[in-house]
Amino acid sequence: MAVTQYSRANPMLWYEINYHTLLQLVPELKMDITKPVAYQRKAATELNSVYHFDMSASNLSIRLLELNRYTQHLQITNHFKSDKKLLPTLSLNVRAYHDASVIEVISCSGTTKLLPDYTYPNEKMLLKDEKRQANRLLFEWLSSARAYYRFEPVSI
């Protein structure tokens, strides 16, 4: 079955798929949660904390903002190469939970905190399933980068 058939019934599916797709793109983000957090912070500072993927129509950048014992806070930005007024830069702030192997979009360009459900209509005219759609957008970005670079699957 296609992923879209499961999307409404199981929203966690996007979180899991995004996690594994991100680790295919940037395996260095994988954390060993059995090691002390001080060791992981030292290793993260030694790594390049910004990863760029130059695709034909856009540039995708992944920046490590914060590192904790079981989580990482990342900013994923998509810069379009065409007219900046027509397609502005979009940014998603995500949190990777390595103990649960999921990634959750916590904020989107212009929206500081995404709630699971919104009543409609609302003041900001957000969709009822805005958070699910933001996670779907992240899936599309990561899948496009993975397809463009033709990564081989990695064992996780």
C-alpha positions as a Markdown table, in Angstrom:
| # | Residue | x | y | z |
|---|---|---|---|---|
| 1 | Met | 0.0 | 0.0 | 0.0 |
| 2 | Ala | 1.1 | 3.6 | -0.6 |
| 3 | Val | 2.2 | 5.8 | 2.2 |
| 4 | Thr | -0.7 | 8.2 | 1.7 |
| 5 | Gln | -3.2 | 5.5 | 2.5 |
| 6 | Tyr | -1.8 | 5.2 | 6.1 |
| 7 | Ser | -1.2 | 8.9 | 6.7 |
| 8 | Arg | -4.5 | 9.8 | 8.3 |
| 9 | Ala | -4.8 | 6.7 | 10.4 |
| 10 | Asn | -1.3 | 6.7 | 11.6 |
| 11 | Pro | 0.4 | 10.1 | 11.8 |
| 12 | Met | 3.4 | 8.6 | 13.5 |
| 13 | Leu | 4.3 | 7.0 | 10.2 |
| 14 | Trp | 5.6 | 10.3 | 8.9 |
| 15 | Tyr | 7.7 | 10.8 | 12.0 |
| 16 | Glu | 9.3 | 7.4 | 11.6 |
| 17 | Ile | 9.9 | 7.6 | 7.8 |
| 18 | Asn | 11.4 | 11.1 | 8.2 |
| 19 | Tyr | 13.8 | 9.9 | 10.9 |
| 20 | His | 15.2 | 7.1 | 8.8 |
| 21 | Thr | 15.3 | 9.2 | 5.6 |
| 22 | Leu | 17.3 | 11.9 | 7.5 |
| 23 | Leu | 19.8 | 9.4 | 8.8 |
| 24 | Gln | 20.2 | 8.1 | 5.2 |
| 25 | Leu | 21.1 | 11.6 | 4.2 |
| 26 | Val | 23.3 | 12.5 | 7.2 |
| 27 | Pro | 24.4 | 9.4 | 9.0 |
| 28 | Glu | 26.6 | 11.5 | 11.3 |
| 29 | Leu | 23.4 | 12.7 | 13.1 |
| 30 | Lys | 22.9 | 9.2 | 14.5 |
| 31 | Met | 23.4 | 9.3 | 18.3 |
| 32 | Asp | 24.6 | 6.5 | 20.5 |
| 33 | Ile | 22.3 | 7.0 | 23.5 |
| 34 | Thr | 24.3 | 4.5 | 25.6 |
| 35 | Lys | 27.3 | 7.0 | 25.7 |
| 36 | Pro | 27.4 | 10.0 | 28.0 |
| 37 | Val | 26.0 | 13.3 | 26.7 |
| 38 | Ala | 29.3 | 15.1 | 27.2 |
| 39 | Tyr | 31.0 | 12.7 | 24.8 |
| 40 | Gln | 28.3 | 13.2 | 22.2 |
| 41 | Arg | 28.5 | 17.0 | 22.6 |
| 42 | Lys | 32.3 | 16.9 | 22.0 |
| 43 | Ala | 31.7 | 14.7 | 18.9 |
| 44 | Ala | 29.1 | 17.0 | 17.6 |
| 45 | Thr | 31.4 | 20.0 | 17.8 |
| 46 | Glu | 34.1 | 18.1 | 15.9 |
| 47 | Leu | 31.6 | 17.4 | 13.2 |
| 48 | Asn | 30.4 | 19.9 | 10.7 |
| 49 | Ser | 27.1 | 21.0 | 12.2 |
| 50 | Val | 25.7 | 22.3 | 8.8 |
| 51 | Tyr | 25.0 | 19.9 | 5.9 |
| 52 | His | 24.1 | 21.2 | 2.4 |
| 53 | Phe | 22.5 | 19.3 | -0.4 |
| 54 | Asp | 22.6 | 21.2 | -3.8 |
| 55 | Met | 19.8 | 20.0 | -6.0 |
| 56 | Ser | 18.8 | 21.2 | -9.4 |
| 57 | Ala | 16.0 | 23.7 | -8.3 |
| 58 | Ser | 16.8 | 24.3 | -4.6 |
| 59 | Asn | 19.4 | 23.9 | -1.9 |
| 60 | Leu | 18.5 | 22.0 | 1.2 |
| 61 | Ser | 20.5 | 22.7 | 4.4 |
| 62 | Ile | 20.4 | 20.9 | 7.7 |
| 63 | Arg | 21.8 | 22.7 | 10.7 |
| 64 | Leu | 22.3 | 21.1 | 14.2 |
| 65 | Leu | 21.0 | 23.7 | 16.7 |
| 66 | Glu | 21.0 | 21.8 | 20.0 |
| 67 | Leu | 22.1 | 18.4 | 21.3 |
| 68 | Asn | 20.7 | 16.7 | 24.3 |
| 69 | Arg | 20.9 | 13.2 | 25.8 |
| 70 | Tyr | 18.2 | 11.6 | 23.6 |
| 71 | Thr | 17.2 | 14.5 | 21.3 |
| 72 | Gln | 18.6 | 16.8 | 18.7 |
| 73 | His | 17.1 | 20.1 | 17.6 |
| 74 | Leu | 17.6 | 20.7 | 13.9 |
| 75 | Gln | 16.7 | 23.5 | 11.4 |
| 76 | Ile | 16.0 | 22.3 | 7.9 |
| 77 | Thr | 15.9 | 25.1 | 5.3 |
| 78 | Asn | 15.0 | 24.9 | 1.6 |
| 79 | His | 16.4 | 27.8 | -0.5 |
| 80 | Phe | 14.9 | 27.9 | -4.0 |
| 81 | Lys | 17.2 | 29.0 | -6.8 |
| 82 | Ser | 14.5 | 30.7 | -8.8 |
| 83 | Asp | 12.8 | 34.1 | -8.1 |
| 84 | Lys | 13.0 | 34.7 | -4.3 |
| 85 | Lys | 9.8 | 36.7 | -4.3 |
| 86 | Leu | 7.9 | 33.9 | -6.0 |
| 87 | Leu | 9.3 | 31.1 | -3.9 |
| 88 | Pro | 10.7 | 32.4 | -0.5 |
| 89 | Thr | 13.0 | 30.4 | 1.7 |
| 90 | Leu | 11.2 | 27.9 | 3.8 |
| 91 | Ser | 12.4 | 26.7 | 7.2 |
| 92 | Leu | 11.3 | 23.8 | 9.5 |
| 93 | Asn | 12.5 | 23.3 | 13.0 |
| 94 | Val | 12.4 | 19.7 | 13.9 |
| 95 | Arg | 13.3 | 17.6 | 16.9 |
| 96 | Ala | 14.8 | 14.2 | 16.5 |
| 97 | Tyr | 14.1 | 11.7 | 19.3 |
| 98 | His | 16.7 | 9.0 | 19.0 |
| 99 | Asp | 15.4 | 6.8 | 21.7 |
| 100 | Ala | 12.0 | 6.5 | 19.8 |
| 101 | Ser | 13.5 | 6.8 | 16.3 |
| 102 | Val | 11.2 | 9.6 | 15.2 |
| 103 | Ile | 11.4 | 13.2 | 14.0 |
| 104 | Glu | 8.7 | 15.8 | 14.7 |
| 105 | Val | 8.3 | 19.2 | 13.1 |
| 106 | Ile | 7.9 | 21.6 | 15.9 |
| 107 | Ser | 7.7 | 24.9 | 14.0 |
| 108 | Cys | 7.4 | 26.1 | 10.4 |
| 109 | Ser | 8.2 | 29.4 | 8.7 |
| 110 | Gly | 6.0 | 32.0 | 10.4 |
| 111 | Thr | 4.3 | 29.5 | 12.8 |
| 112 | Thr | 6.2 | 29.2 | 16.1 |
| 113 | Lys | 4.5 | 26.2 | 17.5 |
| 114 | Leu | 2.5 | 23.7 | 15.6 |
| 115 | Leu | -0.4 | 22.1 | 17.4 |
| 116 | Pro | -1.7 | 18.6 | 16.4 |
| 117 | Asp | -5.2 | 19.9 | 15.6 |
| 118 | Tyr | -6.8 | 23.3 | 14.9 |
| 119 | Thr | -10.4 | 24.3 | 14.9 |
| 120 | Tyr | -11.3 | 25.7 | 11.5 |
| 121 | Pro | -11.6 | 28.6 | 10.7 |
| 122 | Asn | -9.1 | 30.1 | 13.1 |
| 123 | Glu | -7.4 | 33.4 | 13.5 |
| 124 | Lys | -4.3 | 32.5 | 11.4 |
| 125 | Met | -6.3 | 30.5 | 9.0 |
| 126 | Leu | -4.2 | 27.4 | 9.6 |
| 127 | Leu | -5.5 | 24.1 | 8.3 |
| 128 | Lys | -7.0 | 21.5 | 10.6 |
| 129 | Asp | -4.1 | 19.2 | 10.1 |
| 130 | Glu | -1.3 | 21.7 | 9.8 |
| 131 | Lys | 1.2 | 19.7 | 11.7 |
| 132 | Arg | 0.6 | 16.6 | 9.6 |
| 133 | Gln | 1.0 | 18.6 | 6.5 |
| 134 | Ala | 4.3 | 20.1 | 7.8 |
| 135 | Asn | 5.6 | 16.6 | 8.5 |
| 136 | Arg | 4.5 | 15.6 | 4.9 |
| 137 | Leu | 6.4 | 18.6 | 3.6 |
| 138 | Leu | 9.5 | 17.4 | 5.4 |
| 139 | Phe | 9.0 | 14.0 | 3.9 |
| 140 | Glu | 8.9 | 15.5 | 0.4 |
| 141 | Trp | 12.1 | 17.5 | 1.0 |
| 142 | Leu | 14.1 | 14.6 | 2.4 |
| 143 | Ser | 12.8 | 12.2 | -0.2 |
| 144 | Ser | 13.7 | 14.6 | -3.0 |
| 145 | Ala | 17.3 | 15.0 | -1.6 |
| 146 | Arg | 17.6 | 11.3 | -1.2 |
| 147 | Ala | 16.4 | 10.6 | -4.8 |
| 148 | Tyr | 18.6 | 13.4 | -6.2 |
| 149 | Tyr | 21.7 | 12.0 | -4.6 |
| 150 | Arg | 20.7 | 8.3 | -5.1 |
| 151 | Phe | 21.8 | 7.1 | -1.7 |
| 152 | Glu | 22.1 | 3.4 | -1.0 |
| 153 | Pro | 20.0 | 2.2 | 2.0 |
| 154 | Val | 21.9 | 2.0 | 5.3 |
| 155 | Ser | 21.3 | -0.3 | 8.1 |
| 156 | Ile | 19.9 | 1.5 | 11.2 |
